[in-house]
Amino acid sequence: MWSLPLLRHTDVPPRVTENFILSGYRFPNYSLRQCLASAFRPTNETGNFWTHFLPIFIFTYHFQEVFGWEGVPAPSDPFFYPYWNYLLGVCCLLLASSLAHLLNSMSLIIREVCFFVDYGTISSYTVGSSLAYYYYIHPRAGLPPLGGGIGAQNESRLGLKGDAEEESSPSVWFWLPEFKVFFDSFYIPSSCLVAIICVLACCNTRQHWRTYRYAIRTLVFLLPFFISSTPIFYRLLSPCPYPSASSSSAAADTTAHYFYRHCFWLVVSALFNISKVPERLCPGAFDIWGHSHQWFHCCTFLSILDELHMIKAEVRALVLHPTLVLPPAVPTPLPGPALLTTYGVMVLLQVCIASVIAWFSWGACLIYTPVQKQLKQH
C-alpha cells in the first residue's frame, strides 16, 4: 500500500494533471484503502485534503460556543434552525472538498463525480449562508424599546411566539419599500436558483471550457456571493436597527469588521485559484506543499470563519434584545424560522443539485469508461 510509486505528470493521464504541478501524482487506479492511506503520505493531494478536513473541527468548536451563552434558546429551538442549516452547509462543503481530493485517484469516473459533489456542496453552503442572513441579518428586523422583563422577552424571542409590538423609528426604514418585495419574496428563491446555475456551470467546466476552467469556477461563485450578501449590504448602508446605547448595538457593531475580513479572504483565495502562484513562478518546487490550491483552501476557510463570527455577532445582538417588530406600514411580523422554510429549502435544493450531479456523472461514465478500461491494462 505504502510502496505504490508517485508519478510525474508525464506518467499519468492528462486528465489528472494540474498546471505547473510536475510530480507527486497517484495513478487513477487506487483502491479505497490505498486512497485513505495516502492521506498520511506526501502526495500532491495530501495538503489539499488536510487543509479542508482539519477546519471541520475548528469550525465546529467555534460554532457550538453560541449554545453556552446566557439567555439563548435551546439548541432545538426554531430560532436556531437557520444556524444548524448553516453548519450543515459548511461541514458538507469542507468534508466533500477534502474527500474529493483524497478519493479522486480511484478512477477517472470517480474523480469526476467527486468534484461534481464538491461543486454541489459549495452551492449548498451559499444557500445555508443565505438562510442565516435572512433570519439573523434581515433588514426588516427592527427592535422596540425593551420591556416586559426577561420572561416576556423569552416568550416573544425573535417573533417566534406571539405578535411583536410594531414600534420603530421611521428613519430606520426609509429604504425599506424599495427592497421589501425582494427580501420578502425573492431573496431565498434567488439564492437557490443561482446556486443551481453555479453547479451547472462548474460541472460543465470539467467537460467543456477546460482552458479557462479555474477562472470560470471562481467568477461563477461571485454571483451567489452578491445575491446572498444583500442583507449585509443593506445593513451596512442603512442605520443600525438597534438603539445606539444598547448591548445589541455594541454586539452588532462587529458585523462590518467581520464582513470586510470575509470579503478580503475571498478575494485572496480567488487570486490564488486563478493565478496558480507560487507554482507558476517555480514549477516543480511546490508540488507537495505550498501550492496555490492549498493556500486557496486556507483562505476560503478563513473567510468562512469570519462569516461565522459575523453571524454569531448578529445572534448575540438578537439574544440581548430579542423582540422583533416591523415598520408600522407592514401589517404582519417577520415570520420566524420553521422546518419547511429552513430544512425544507435545503432538502429541495439537495434534490435539484443531486439531479444535476447525476446528469453530469452519467456523461462522465460515457466519456471515461473506455479510457478507464485502457488504464486497467496499463
DOLO-383478 format. One record per residue: residue number from 1; x, y, z of N, C-alpha, C in turn. Coordinates in steps of 0.001 Angstrom, whole numbers. Last residue first. Layout:
BEGIN
NUM:X:Y:Z:X:Y:Z:X:Y:Z
...
// end
This chain:
BEGIN
378:-2904:-926:-18141:-1621:-219:-18058:-608:-1041:-17248
377:-5375:-1807:-18176:-4412:-2658:-18872:-2999:-2079:-18811
376:-6671:228:-17014:-6550:-1009:-16239:-5575:-1990:-16889
375:-6725:2072:-19088:-5809:2302:-17969:-5622:1047:-17139
374:-8756:1064:-20695:-7388:1078:-21213:-6382:1262:-20075
373:-10905:1549:-19033:-10572:167:-19392:-9158:64:-19943
372:-10927:4323:-19018:-10591:3612:-17791:-10231:2148:-18078
371:-11794:4874:-21602:-10451:5289:-21200:-10006:4515:-19970
370:-14445:3898:-21555:-13445:3298:-22454:-12011:3640:-22053
369:-15450:5667:-19447:-15427:4213:-19303:-14452:3550:-20276
368:-15566:8388:-20035:-14343:7846:-19446:-14340:6338:-19247
367:-18025:9076:-21231:-16770:9591:-21776:-15579:8757:-21312
366:-20010:7843:-19747:-19951:7596:-21186:-18602:8011:-21771
365:-19453:8945:-17228:-19348:7492:-17442:-19221:7170:-18925
364:-20042:11619:-17665:-18663:11233:-17383:-18455:9744:-17588
363:-22830:11450:-17973:-21999:11882:-19093:-20539:11498:-18908
362:-23452:10719:-15358:-23775:9814:-16453:-22953:10167:-17689
361:-22649:13048:-14091:-21952:11797:-13789:-22217:10758:-14868
360:-24502:14886:-14998:-23114:15032:-15428:-22311:13766:-15141
359:-26798:13786:-13709:-26755:14004:-15164:-25318:14086:-15656
358:-26116:13836:-11002:-26392:12556:-11654:-26296:12687:-13175
357:-25919:16597:-10594:-24729:15755:-10445:-24933:14421:-11146
356:-28603:17327:-10964:-27562:17873:-11843:-26311:16994:-11803
355:-29767:15914:-8842:-30176:15638:-10216:-29137:16141:-11214
354:-28573:17145:-6657:-28298:15729:-6911:-28691:15338:-8333
353:-29770:19660:-6857:-28330:19536:-7086:-27961:18088:-7384
352:-32432:18973:-6222:-32105:19592:-7512:-30624:19422:-7844
351:-32088:17935:-3655:-32689:17102:-4696:-32335:17661:-6074
350:-31086:20157:-2307:-30233:18968:-2477:-30777:18044:-3563
349:-33322:21859:-2335:-32116:22232:-3071:-31229:21015:-3320
348:-34992:20434:-620:-35397:20635:-2014:-34188:21010:-2874
347:-33455:20686:1726:-33732:19358:1164:-34117:19480:-311
346:-33464:23467:2148:-32205:22766:1910:-32428:21391:1291
345:-36190:23963:2572:-35488:24615:1466:-34214:23854:1122
344:-36584:22433:4910:-37316:22118:3686:-36643:22712:2456
343:-35024:23744:6795:-34629:22397:6371:-35331:22007:5072
342:-36626:26301:6305:-35178:26155:6533:-34709:24786:6028
341:-39322:26211:5943:-38603:27329:5331:-37096:27281:5584
340:-40135:23945:7389:-40330:23986:5939:-39480:25051:5285
339:-39519:24602:10053:-38901:23447:9411:-38969:23545:7893
338:-38958:28148:10400:-39796:26950:10510:-39091:25817:9779
337:-38206:31324:11864:-37787:30116:11158:-38747:28961:11409
336:-40906:33781:11831:-39734:33125:12375:-39374:31891:11583
335:-41907:36556:9865:-42105:35166:10278:-40811:34558:10778
334:-42328:39765:11058:-41403:38910:10312:-41576:37466:10765
333:-45852:40538:11442:-44468:40475:11884:-43629:39569:10989
332:-47956:42484:9221:-47649:41246:9940:-46186:41204:10336
331:-48255:45023:7982:-49293:44521:8879:-48891:43300:9702
330:-46227:47816:7769:-46280:46395:7470:-47217:45713:8454
329:-46134:50374:8696:-46854:50161:7445:-47003:48688:7106
328:-44496:50350:10991:-45955:50376:11128:-46708:50081:9853
327:-41864:47933:10619:-42365:49302:10500:-43895:49307:10509
326:-41832:45257:13065:-41758:45767:11702:-42165:47227:11691
325:-39806:43723:15614:-41021:44377:15116:-40774:44823:13689
324:-38603:41320:17924:-38554:41888:16584:-39884:42564:16257
323:-36880:41081:20927:-38191:41276:20312:-38071:41951:18958
322:-34239:40767:22122:-34828:39749:21253:-36118:40070:20531
321:-31385:41586:22753:-32535:42477:22547:-33507:41763:21621
320:-29580:39550:23034:-29543:40629:24012:-30761:41540:23917
319:-30177:38059:20772:-30405:37470:22087:-30439:38557:23161
318:-29352:39795:18755:-30763:39430:18856:-31087:38848:20224
317:-26597:39863:19243:-27375:41095:19288:-28859:40808:19446
316:-25938:37179:18825:-25783:37763:20156:-26601:39043:20290
315:-26451:37019:16080:-27229:36195:17004:-27142:36770:18416
314:-24470:38754:15162:-25880:39104:14977:-26786:38283:15894
313:-22209:37307:15904:-22402:38653:16432:-23857:39087:16293
312:-22555:35002:14373:-22635:34903:15834:-22837:36276:16472
311:-22068:36083:11849:-23402:35562:12167:-23586:35448:13674
310:-19337:36726:12186:-20313:37763:11854:-21724:37309:12210
309:-18218:34227:12611:-18137:35227:13676:-19142:36359:13438
308:-18770:33114:10069:-19371:32540:11279:-19347:33547:12414
307:-17109:34732:8515:-18552:34758:8296:-19282:34193:9503
306:-14641:33907:9463:-15073:35281:9724:-16576:35441:9489
305:-14749:31294:8453:-14648:31508:9892:-15056:32931:10259
304:-14792:31730:5709:-15946:31093:6347:-15929:31342:7848
303:-12238:32805:5390:-13411:33618:5045:-14667:33053:5694
302:-10697:30638:6156:-10635:31860:6962:-11818:32770:6657
301:-11328:28914:4018:-11771:28596:5377:-11723:29825:6285
300:-10158:30265:1892:-11609:30081:1896:-12106:29718:3288
299:-7460:30095:2682:-8125:31399:2625:-9645:31262:2605
298:-6973:27321:2503:-6775:28035:3769:-7543:29359:3779
297:-7505:26819:-231:-8289:26172:822:-8183:26940:2136
296:-5468:28402:-1382:-6873:28654:-1698:-7779:28055:-623
295:-3236:27043:-473:-3489:28396:23:-4926:28821:-249
294:-3658:24721:-1992:-3632:24640:-542:-3873:26006:89
293:-3447:25716:-4549:-4733:25174:-4118:-4784:24997:-2604
292:-762:26573:-4841:-1851:27554:-4749:-3147:26974:-4222
291:1521:24721:-2674:994:25184:-3970:-319:25929:-3781
290:2594:23740:-280:2675:25168:-571:2142:25612:-1909
289:3910:20541:-1056:3458:21502:-49:3589:22925:-588
288:4315:19265:-3613:3730:18583:-2453:3139:19582:-1461
287:5221:21133:-5545:4345:20029:-5932:3624:19410:-4749
286:6784:23383:-5669:5679:23369:-4711:4708:22219:-5000
285:8652:23077:-7686:9140:23365:-6332:8046:23253:-5274
284:7376:22722:-10135:8056:21592:-9526:8495:21824:-8104
283:7812:26021:-11302:7189:24709:-11479:8038:23587:-10890
282:7688:28837:-10091:8770:27853:-9974:8176:26449:-10088
281:5500:30338:-10694:6798:31008:-10692:7957:30027:-10651
280:3389:28590:-10363:3615:29159:-11701:5024:29768:-11798
279:3338:28121:-7661:3917:27082:-8524:4148:27575:-9951
278:2137:30020:-5909:3513:30230:-6360:4045:29218:-7379
277:-180:30901:-8428:1038:31304:-7738:1026:30613:-6372
276:-2493:30666:-9912:-1630:29490:-9734:-228:29887:-9251
275:-4478:32586:-10365:-3093:32888:-10763:-2180:31672:-10749
274:-6895:31508:-9385:-6772:31900:-10791:-5310:32013:-11218
273:-6460:30944:-6705:-7062:29938:-7566:-6874:30250:-9048
272:-5382:33302:-5633:-4595:32070:-5630:-5143:31072:-6652
271:-7598:34978:-6016:-6321:35272:-6673:-5431:34037:-6718
270:-9481:33789:-4325:-9727:33833:-5772:-8433:34100:-6536
269:-8311:34271:-1851:-8467:32889:-2308:-8708:32840:-3814
268:-8512:37062:-1776:-7187:36432:-1783:-7286:34998:-2296
267:-11313:37335:-1724:-10548:37906:-2831:-9176:37244:-2924
266:-11888:36056:712:-12456:35548:-534:-11674:36057:-1745
265:-10585:37689:2516:-10094:36322:2345:-10666:35692:1071
264:-12185:40037:2214:-10744:40051:1947:-10228:38642:1675
263:-14714:39232:3082:-14511:39596:1673:-13032:39565:1312
262:-14119:38831:5799:-14682:37742:4993:-14448:38018:3509
261:-13443:41433:6496:-12418:40393:6526:-12850:39185:5713
260:-15938:42597:6182:-14830:43066:5354:-13694:42047:5353
259:-17349:41175:8154:-17738:41056:6749:-16612:41512:5833
258:-16144:41935:10543:-16034:40537:10110:-16403:40382:8639
257:-16849:44686:10515:-15452:44247:10619:-15284:42830:10092
256:-19650:44638:10470:-18907:45209:9338:-17465:44725:9341
255:-20190:43437:13004:-20619:42821:11748:-19809:43327:10566
254:-19687:44774:15312:-18583:43978:14754:-18940:43346:13415
253:-22049:45907:16116:-21044:46780:15512:-19901:46009:14872
252:-23599:44140:17482:-23769:44193:16031:-22728:45064:15345
251:-22863:44676:20128:-22571:43366:19553:-22622:43409:18035
250:-23789:47288:20410:-22357:47018:20579:-21983:45678:19958
249:-26527:46850:20061:-25808:47683:19104:-24305:47435:19187
248:-27066:45313:22325:-27260:44743:21000:-26493:45524:19951
247:-26723:47074:24395:-25755:45989:24260:-25857:45349:22878
246:-27419:50479:23310:-27774:49150:23813:-26632:48158:23645
245:-27261:52996:22303:-26582:52757:23580:-26797:51346:24113
244:-28776:52969:19941:-27335:53223:19887:-26608:52879:21169
243:-31017:50291:19250:-30748:51551:19959:-29249:51753:20151
242:-30683:48784:15990:-30668:48670:17449:-30452:50049:18076
241:-30405:49024:13280:-31756:48864:13805:-31820:48806:15322
240:-28327:51532:11894:-28399:50329:12723:-29793:50200:13325
239:-29163:52780:8612:-28932:52959:10052:-29067:51647:10812
238:-27483:51246:5766:-28645:51833:6427:-28350:51985:7912
237:-25356:49889:4754:-25693:51170:4129:-26875:51866:4776
236:-25198:47522:6158:-24051:48422:6205:-24377:49808:5672
235:-27659:46300:5527:-27342:46649:6912:-26221:47674:6981
234:-27337:45890:2771:-28407:46755:3266:-28084:47228:4676
233:-25235:44070:2800:-25061:45355:2130:-26107:46355:2631
232:-26590:42008:4127:-25451:42656:4785:-25176:44004:4138
231:-28553:41239:2307:-28958:41748:3627:-27823:42461:4355
230:-26827:40449:83:-27635:41673:13:-28164:42131:1376
229:-25383:38114:-51:-24898:39166:849:-25744:40426:828
228:-26486:36498:-1988:-26685:36120:-590:-26294:37232:372
227:-25641:37911:-4330:-27056:37700:-4019:-27251:37430:-2540
226:-22852:37883:-4179:-23544:39163:-4218:-25030:39008:-3889
225:-22403:35084:-4137:-21917:35933:-3048:-22693:37245:-3019
224:-23459:34155:-6542:-24162:33836:-5295:-23676:34664:-4116
223:-21397:35497:-8208:-22822:35811:-8299:-23580:35411:-7037
222:-18958:34324:-7715:-19154:35706:-7286:-20636:36064:-7284
221:-18855:31854:-8841:-19315:31912:-7460:-19328:33331:-6894
220:-17812:32384:-11338:-19199:31936:-11246:-19726:32087:-9823
219:-15134:32919:-10881:-16029:34038:-11177:-17491:33653:-11032
218:-14153:30292:-10440:-14003:31350:-9434:-15018:32460:-9650
217:-14790:28943:-12785:-15297:28447:-11493:-15224:29513:-10417
216:-13366:30534:-14647:-14825:30405:-14723:-15391:29960:-13379
215:-10703:30154:-13841:-11283:31499:-13830:-12809:31429:-13835
214:-10481:27403:-14256:-10284:27961:-12918:-10880:29354:-12809
213:-10992:27031:-17059:-11862:26434:-16040:-11699:27067:-14659
212:-10117:27745:-19543:-10336:28813:-18560:-11151:28306:-17366
211:-9883:25301:-20872:-8757:26230:-20854:-8894:27262:-19745
210:-12332:23952:-20820:-11246:23497:-19962:-10131:24530:-19834
209:-14916:24072:-21872:-14293:25307:-21363:-13075:24995:-20485
208:-16216:20894:-20737:-16026:21934:-21747:-15295:23103:-21078
207:-16072:19275:-18542:-16251:18629:-19840:-16086:19592:-21006
206:-15765:20857:-16410:-14988:19619:-16396:-15120:18857:-17715
205:-17536:22883:-16710:-16127:23194:-16974:-15249:21945:-16923
204:-19929:21836:-15863:-19696:21908:-17302:-18236:22208:-17622
203:-19815:22214:-13157:-19739:20847:-13680:-19414:20853:-15165
202:-20146:25014:-13160:-18881:24420:-12703:-18737:22979:-13189
201:-22772:25334:-14198:-21624:25948:-14862:-20319:25267:-14464
200:-24364:23872:-12340:-24377:23558:-13779:-23129:24091:-14470
199:-23779:25263:-9999:-23434:23845:-10117:-23380:23441:-11582
198:-24842:27773:-10654:-23410:27636:-10387:-22966:26183:-10497
197:-27555:27211:-10840:-26843:27674:-12031:-25334:27499:-11846
196:-28054:26620:-8148:-28193:25561:-9153:-27462:25940:-10439
195:-27635:29163:-7024:-26830:28018:-6578:-26876:26889:-7611
194:-29643:30650:-8219:-28256:30952:-8567:-27340:29802:-8157
193:-31845:29466:-6914:-31720:29414:-8369:-30274:29652:-8805
192:-31345:30113:-4209:-31418:28714:-4646:-31213:28588:-6149
191:-31434:32899:-4278:-30222:32222:-3806:-30200:30772:-4282
190:-34065:33295:-5114:-32957:33731:-5971:-31668:33030:-5573
189:-35516:32273:-2886:-35608:31622:-4207:-34468:32022:-5150
188:-34590:34255:-943:-34240:32836:-817:-34409:32103:-2147
187:-35633:36712:-2228:-34252:36554:-1749:-33855:35083:-1675
186:-38284:37094:-2957:-37332:36628:-3967:-35942:36311:-3439
185:-40009:38020:-924:-40472:37010:-1873:-39388:36382:-2746
184:-38778:39827:856:-39912:39002:1288:-40137:37806:377
183:-36763:41095:-588:-36417:40326:600:-37549:39393:1023
182:-38307:42256:-2728:-37184:41350:-2977:-36905:40478:-1767
181:-40173:43832:-1377:-40631:42737:-2233:-39507:41737:-2471
180:-38489:45716:-5:-39383:44814:717:-39776:43606:-129
179:-36977:47645:-1190:-36397:46315:-1068:-37330:45280:-470
178:-38382:50015:-1171:-37739:49620:-2407:-37256:48172:-2376
177:-39262:50284:1523:-40214:49998:436:-39554:49500:-844
176:-36800:50842:3121:-37478:49552:3105:-38408:49335:1918
175:-35482:53116:3560:-35180:52403:2329:-36029:51163:2143
174:-36310:54040:6021:-36618:54856:4858:-36260:54193:3545
173:-36218:52941:8547:-36858:52157:7485:-37052:52920:6187
172:-35238:54548:10443:-34524:53301:10225:-35003:52610:8966
171:-37062:56600:10629:-35818:56865:9924:-35034:55600:9626
170:-39145:55649:12189:-39323:55656:10734:-38011:55863:9985
169:-38391:53403:14784:-38180:54742:14262:-38334:54740:12751
168:-41027:51289:15890:-39672:51519:15392:-39588:52930:14863
167:-43278:48940:16887:-42695:50223:17227:-41310:50289:16617
166:-45428:46828:17189:-44977:47479:15972:-44490:48883:16300
165:-44750:43927:19078:-45273:45279:19007:-44673:45967:17790
164:-45382:40655:17813:-44471:41677:18300:-45134:43036:18182
163:-47293:37909:18893:-47124:39040:17993:-46207:40067:18635
162:-45980:34576:19602:-46799:35749:19819:-46509:36847:18820
161:-42823:33537:18986:-44002:33248:19789:-44755:34551:20004
160:-40883:34560:17391:-41269:33168:17164:-42532:32814:17929
159:-39757:37035:17650:-41016:36951:16940:-41484:35537:16720
158:-37486:36883:19220:-37336:36874:17754:-38640:36683:17012
157:-39267:35953:21965:-37938:35988:21375:-38000:35852:19859
156:-41372:36099:23638:-41526:36730:22327:-40231:36753:21543
155:-40535:34770:25878:-41750:34299:25215:-41855:34854:23802
154:-38315:36212:26629:-38120:34836:26190:-39343:34314:25459
153:-39530:38580:27404:-38642:38568:26264:-38459:37158:25734
152:-40925:37780:29637:-41675:38212:28454:-40806:38201:27215
151:-38738:37188:31280:-39715:36160:30934:-40495:36519:29695
150:-37448:39660:31533:-36786:38561:30841:-37779:37499:30426
149:-39681:42485:30979:-38875:41554:31751:-38331:40412:30928
148:-41115:44398:29676:-41799:43153:29970:-40963:42152:30710
147:-38809:45853:27319:-39883:45915:28290:-40455:44556:28545
146:-36947:47960:25136:-37063:46785:25989:-38205:46962:26970
145:-38310:49411:22162:-37722:49546:23496:-37918:48267:24299
144:-37953:47256:19222:-38633:48275:20032:-37903:48459:21351
143:-36111:46746:16269:-36227:46423:17690:-36916:47557:18437
142:-36367:45029:13101:-36185:46212:13930:-36437:45852:15372
141:-35737:43388:10331:-35669:43109:11764:-35346:44384:12524
140:-35585:43775:7683:-36858:44104:8316:-36805:43923:9828
139:-33113:42841:6831:-33272:44272:7063:-34601:44656:7692
138:-31700:40036:8466:-32765:40515:7584:-33035:41994:7865
137:-29929:38637:9875:-29471:39951:9412:-30501:40554:8464
136:-31203:36274:10580:-30442:36965:11608:-29990:38357:11193
135:-32586:35270:8381:-33249:35252:9687:-32490:36008:10766
134:-30857:35725:6210:-32263:36120:6136:-32883:36229:7527
133:-28408:34608:6938:-28515:36053:6730:-29972:36509:6797
132:-29146:31905:7022:-28677:32567:8237:-28783:34085:8105
131:-29820:31549:4321:-30828:31323:5364:-30427:32008:6661
130:-27342:32061:3130:-28481:32939:2848:-29572:32778:3894
129:-25815:29893:4009:-25474:31242:4444:-26650:32192:4252
128:-27144:27891:2598:-27127:27857:4057:-26770:29211:4640
127:-26462:28721:28:-27865:28820:449:-27978:28729:1969
126:-23726:28191:70:-24180:29561:-176:-25636:29751:232
125:-23721:25401:510:-23197:26300:1540:-23698:27727:1328
124:-24632:24507:-1924:-25454:24295:-728:-25016:25220:399
123:-22428:25165:-3516:-23706:25848:-3729:-24637:25679:-2537
122:-20596:23370:-2428:-20306:24807:-2386:-21603:25602:-2564
121:-21789:20962:-3073:-21775:21368:-1659:-21396:22845:-1505
120:-21393:20906:-5857:-22736:20924:-5302:-22763:21388:-3863
119:-18626:20713:-6065:-19289:21927:-6541:-20712:22036:-5972
118:-18363:18099:-4964:-17693:19251:-4362:-18373:20547:-4778
117:-19696:16574:-6849:-20253:16681:-5495:-19650:17879:-4771
116:-17840:16900:-8920:-19225:17340:-9110:-19898:17532:-7742
115:-15635:15661:-7777:-15613:17110:-7915:-16986:17678:-8279
114:-16509:12979:-7784:-16056:13624:-6539:-16115:15139:-6664
113:-16965:12502:-10499:-18101:12534:-9575:-17720:13247:-8280
112:-14303:12521:-11481:-15294:13498:-11948:-16447:13630:-10967
111:-13240:10337:-10060:-12642:11669:-9956:-13642:12740:-10374
110:-14745:8254:-11002:-14931:8665:-9601:-14334:10044:-9383
109:-13623:8211:-13594:-15053:8471:-13401:-15315:8957:-11986
108:-10971:7566:-13158:-11295:8838:-13800:-12761:9202:-13592
107:-10510:6256:-9835:-10730:6089:-11269:-11035:7458:-11855
106:-9221:6956:-7477:-9774:5612:-7615:-10057:5281:-9075
105:-8328:9491:-6977:-7437:8614:-7748:-7970:7191:-7872
104:-10016:10943:-5346:-10156:11123:-6796:-9238:10224:-7624
103:-10007:10931:-2598:-10525:9734:-3284:-10486:9827:-4804
102:-8990:13403:-1701:-8415:12154:-1202:-8778:10965:-2085
101:-10467:15385:-2884:-9030:15367:-3126:-8395:14049:-2683
100:-12963:14698:-1875:-12753:14740:-3327:-11268:14670:-3655
99:-12605:15040:850:-12733:13680:322:-12555:13639:-1189
98:-12498:17862:982:-11360:17060:1431:-11427:15642:865
97:-15051:18549:-75:-13823:19023:-699:-12637:18152:-309
96:-16797:17336:1736:-16815:16928:329:-15530:17355:-380
95:-16116:18743:4101:-15940:17289:4017:-15889:16824:2565
94:-16729:21397:3452:-15366:21039:3852:-15115:19540:3717
93:-19504:21148:2786:-18537:21725:1854:-17125:21253:2192
92:-20556:20111:5146:-20635:19312:3913:-19650:19828:2873
91:-20046:22274:6844:-19389:20989:7091:-19446:20085:5860
90:-21678:24318:5686:-20227:24474:5809:-19538:23121:5956
89:-24297:23202:5784:-23718:23683:4536:-22201:23765:4592
88:-24604:22650:8515:-24637:21563:7541:-23994:21987:6226
87:-24490:25281:9549:-23490:24276:9933:-23431:23146:8914
86:-26826:26309:8390:-25526:26890:8042:-24399:25920:8391
85:-28681:24796:9729:-28551:24639:8275:-27237:25222:7775
84:-28323:25824:12280:-27979:24424:12017:-27836:24162:10520
83:-29302:28415:11808:-27925:28228:12283:-27460:26796:12028
82:-31968:28054:11175:-31041:28555:10137:-29586:28327:10523
81:-32821:26978:13756:-32912:26192:12519:-31979:26733:11429
80:-32865:28508:16058:-31570:28014:15608:-31652:27147:14348
79:-35535:29020:16532:-34640:30145:16285:-33308:29685:15695
78:-36683:26608:17285:-36761:27030:15878:-35851:28203:15539
77:-34499:24845:19534:-35487:25898:19314:-35516:26288:17832
76:-32472:23130:20140:-33554:22608:19302:-34626:23648:18997
75:-30819:24564:21880:-30340:24267:20519:-31425:23761:19577
74:-32874:27022:23566:-32304:25677:23487:-31830:25406:22059
73:-31897:30531:23394:-32856:29415:23379:-32128:28077:23361
72:-29718:32267:25707:-30044:31793:24357:-31095:30695:24444
71:-28955:33079:28269:-30206:33580:27712:-30554:33097:26323
70:-25470:32986:27866:-26606:33138:28781:-27819:33688:28033
69:-23941:30619:25671:-24238:31983:26078:-25461:32021:26988
68:-23552:28121:24682:-23138:28357:26060:-23419:29762:26545
67:-24196:28172:22049:-25131:27492:22939:-24741:27613:24410
66:-22016:29366:20783:-23274:30115:20935:-24177:29485:21995
65:-20064:27468:20448:-19915:28429:21533:-21214:29178:21812
64:-20294:25897:18193:-21054:25491:19378:-20943:26482:20535
63:-18547:27138:16328:-19996:27106:16105:-20749:26865:17404
62:-15985:26620:17178:-16482:27996:17254:-17997:28050:17093
61:-15990:23813:16694:-15680:24348:18025:-16237:25764:18168
60:-16487:23669:13964:-17472:23120:14902:-17254:23663:16304
59:-14097:24774:12931:-15383:25436:12715:-16413:24959:13738
58:-12253:22823:13729:-12106:24208:14182:-13429:24947:14059
57:-13217:20614:12361:-13205:20589:13821:-13041:21992:14400
56:-12864:21414:9717:-14189:20975:10177:-14267:21049:11690
55:-10123:21897:9307:-11012:23023:9621:-12421:22620:10039
54:-9188:19275:8560:-8965:19777:9918:-9863:20982:10245
53:-10004:19295:5809:-10523:18314:6767:-10358:18807:8207
52:-8742:21218:4330:-10193:21335:4473:-10778:20315:5440
51:-6081:20584:4519:-6447:21996:4658:-7952:22228:4639
50:-5924:17837:3965:-5861:18278:5355:-6283:19733:5535
49:-6182:17762:1089:-7092:17049:1988:-7096:17676:3372
48:-4088:19300:156:-5453:19676:-211:-6472:18993:698
47:-1911:17831:1097:-2205:19135:1680:-3606:19611:1364
46:-2199:15581:-636:-2240:15438:817:-2596:16760:1492
45:-1826:15780:-3341:-3188:15987:-2845:-3268:15949:-1322
44:727:15099:-3972:328:16478:-4266:-1127:16762:-3890
43:1733:13260:-996:1400:13357:-2417:1003:14799:-2707
42:3050:11939:1632:3205:13225:928:2987:13119:-576
41:559:10261:3479:1721:10136:2619:1853:11417:1813
40:-1832:10107:4648:-676:10168:5540:634:9999:4774
39:-3605:9764:2643:-3744:10985:3447:-2534:11184:4351
38:-3253:7264:1619:-2463:8335:1008:-2625:9667:1734
37:-5122:5675:2856:-3753:5653:3369:-2925:6801:2816
36:-7303:6174:1188:-7345:6619:2582:-5936:6669:3172
35:-6367:4931:-1166:-6671:6363:-1154:-6660:6902:273
34:-6186:2287:-331:-4970:2983:-744:-5176:4502:-761
33:-8884:1743:130:-7934:1681:1231:-6651:2428:884
32:-9925:1964:-2471:-10384:2871:-1419:-9384:2898:-267
31:-7209:1677:-4861:-8361:1155:-4128:-8767:2178:-3067
30:-6264:3513:-7804:-6102:3174:-6392:-7373:2520:-5855
29:-5963:4399:-10350:-6474:3034:-10191:-6297:2553:-8761
28:-4615:6816:-11436:-6049:6692:-11138:-6570:5258:-11160
27:-1572:7301:-9619:-2215:6784:-10826:-3690:6499:-10512
26:-772:10369:-8100:-1199:8973:-7916:-1866:8511:-9211
25:2013:12638:-8251:710:12159:-8711:483:10696:-8333
24:4407:13935:-7788:3545:13633:-6640:2181:13097:-7015
23:5054:16636:-10193:5276:15328:-9570:4291:15119:-8422
22:4372:19119:-11247:5110:18184:-12086:5231:16784:-11492
21:2197:21626:-11705:2490:20583:-10725:3103:19418:-11494
20:1457:23316:-13746:2686:23638:-13017:2996:22673:-11870
19:-1890:22280:-13698:-909:23216:-14247:236:23459:-13260
18:-2332:18795:-13160:-2662:20172:-12815:-1546:21069:-13335
17:-3607:15675:-14520:-2552:16649:-14245:-3124:18027:-13917
16:-5613:14013:-15295:-5268:14030:-13881:-4315:15173:-13542
15:-5794:14050:-18036:-6957:14488:-17271:-6629:14693:-15796
14:-3505:12834:-18992:-3569:14304:-18972:-4724:14837:-18131
13:-2542:10068:-16908:-3397:10632:-17965:-3461:12157:-17869
12:976:10018:-16016:-440:9857:-15677:-1276:10436:-16815
11:3549:10677:-16594:3246:9257:-16397:1793:8990:-16045
10:4076:13342:-16633:4153:12648:-17923:3746:11179:-17831
9:4064:14105:-14017:2914:14487:-14829:2925:13795:-16190
8:5274:11274:-12104:5392:12598:-12679:4216:12864:-13620
7:4083:9469:-9190:4448:9616:-10598:4612:11078:-10988
6:4853:7253:-6548:4270:8506:-7004:4869:8847:-8359
5:4332:3725:-6185:5179:4862:-6563:4349:6093:-6908
4:3402:2064:-3302:2949:2497:-4618:3723:3751:-5019
3:4038:1381:-748:5122:1345:-1722:4682:1743:-3125
2:1898:1265:901:2737:2440:1016:3801:2506:-76
1:835:-1211:0:0:0:0:867:1257:0
// end
